[in-house]
């Protein structure tokens, strides 16, 4: 391998690594957002429909 082929291979390798990192970060953010949304919905469901809590005037 001469210098030009090695440089081209390194360039392609760096681009692939950057794409992989971006994909992993975006997937992690999407998963965290999904988990956070389901947790918020679960908390809202508990606060809204749990008869043991003292929210609202139900006396």
N, C-alpha and C positions, 0 to 999 in steps of 0.2 A: 504493500500500500504506500503510495506516495503521499505528499503533504496535502494535495488538494482533495483526494478522496477521504483522507482522515478528517479533514476540516468539515467536509460536507456531511460525513457520518456523525460527527459531534454536533453539528447544527441540527440535523434531523432528530438526534437523540434528545437534545435540550428541548426542542419544540414538543416532542412527545411527552417528556416529563412534565412540562408546563401544562399541557392539555390534561394530563392525568390528574395533576394536583387541582386544577380548576374544577374538573368533574367531581373529584372527591369532596371538595369544599362545598360545591353547590348541592351535591346529594346530601351532605351532612346538614346543611342549612334547611333543605326541604324536609328532611326527617325530623329535625328539631322543631321546625314550624308545625309539622303535623302533630307531633307529640304535645306541643304547647297548646294547639287548638283543641285537641281532644281533652286535655286536662282542664282547659277553661270551660269547655262545654260540660264536663263532668261536674266541676264546681258549681256552675250555674244551675245544673239539674239538681244538685244536692241542696243548694240554697233555696231553690224555688219550690221543690216538692217534698222536702223533708218535714214531716209534721212535728219532729222533736225540737226543731230550732225555734227561737223566739223572734223570728223576723215577722213583721207585720202585726196587725191587731187581730188576733184570733182568739180572744178571751171572751 
